[in-house]
Amino acid sequence: MKKRSVLIAGHPTSVSLEEEFWDALKSVALARGLSVNALIEEIDQTRTGNLSSAIRVHVLKAVQGRGPGEG
């Protein structure tokens, strides 16, 4: 588990994810032309539960080829 600080709507928060999820999140952000922070902000705006879990689900869907709203 690796904890990193991110800014969401101008407010600092920390997110704990496994290193593999951080790496995959970076790849998803790069593919979309976003910074990791911008992608996390986007995920945060649509989540209903825990931010770390929402990030993991987003990454999983991206890896499976299903973006938000595609499944």
C-alpha positions as CSV (number, residue, x, y, z in Angstrom):
1,M,0.0,0.0,0.0
2,K,1.3,3.4,-0.9
3,K,-0.3,6.6,0.4
4,R,-0.1,9.7,-1.8
5,S,-1.4,13.2,-1.4
6,V,-3.7,14.7,-4.1
7,L,-5.7,17.8,-4.5
8,I,-9.4,17.5,-5.0
9,A,-11.3,20.7,-5.6
10,G,-8.4,22.6,-4.1
11,H,-8.4,20.5,-0.9
12,P,-5.5,18.1,-0.1
13,T,-6.4,14.6,0.7
14,S,-4.5,11.3,0.8
15,V,-5.3,8.2,-1.1
16,S,-3.9,4.7,-0.3
17,L,-3.6,2.3,-3.2
18,E,-1.3,-0.6,-4.1
19,E,1.6,0.4,-6.3
20,E,0.1,-1.6,-9.2
21,F,-3.0,0.5,-9.1
22,W,-0.9,3.7,-9.0
23,D,0.9,2.5,-12.1
24,A,-2.3,1.6,-13.9
25,L,-3.9,4.9,-12.9
26,K,-0.9,6.8,-14.4
27,S,-1.4,4.8,-17.6
28,V,-5.1,5.5,-17.8
29,A,-4.5,9.2,-17.2
30,L,-1.8,9.4,-19.8
31,A,-4.0,7.6,-22.4
32,R,-6.7,10.2,-21.7
33,G,-4.3,13.2,-21.8
34,L,-4.9,14.0,-18.1
35,S,-2.8,14.4,-15.1
36,V,-3.3,11.7,-12.4
37,N,-4.7,14.4,-10.2
38,A,-7.2,15.5,-12.8
39,L,-8.3,11.9,-13.3
40,I,-8.7,11.4,-9.6
41,E,-10.8,14.6,-9.4
42,E,-13.0,13.3,-12.2
43,I,-13.4,9.9,-10.4
44,D,-14.2,11.8,-7.2
45,Q,-17.1,13.7,-8.8
46,T,-18.9,10.5,-9.8
47,R,-18.2,8.2,-6.9
48,T,-20.7,7.0,-4.3
49,G,-18.4,5.3,-1.9
50,N,-14.8,5.3,-0.8
51,L,-12.4,7.2,-3.1
52,S,-9.7,4.5,-3.1
53,S,-12.3,1.8,-4.0
54,A,-13.7,4.1,-6.7
55,I,-10.2,4.5,-8.2
56,R,-9.7,0.8,-8.2
57,V,-13.0,0.1,-10.0
58,H,-12.2,2.9,-12.5
59,V,-8.8,1.4,-13.3
60,L,-10.3,-2.1,-13.5
61,K,-13.0,-1.0,-16.0
62,A,-10.3,0.9,-18.0
63,V,-8.1,-2.2,-18.2
64,Q,-11.1,-4.3,-19.2
65,G,-11.9,-1.8,-22.0
66,R,-15.0,-0.5,-20.4
67,G,-14.9,3.2,-19.6
68,P,-17.3,5.0,-17.4
69,G,-20.9,4.4,-18.6
70,E,-19.9,1.4,-20.8
71,G,-20.9,-1.4,-18.5
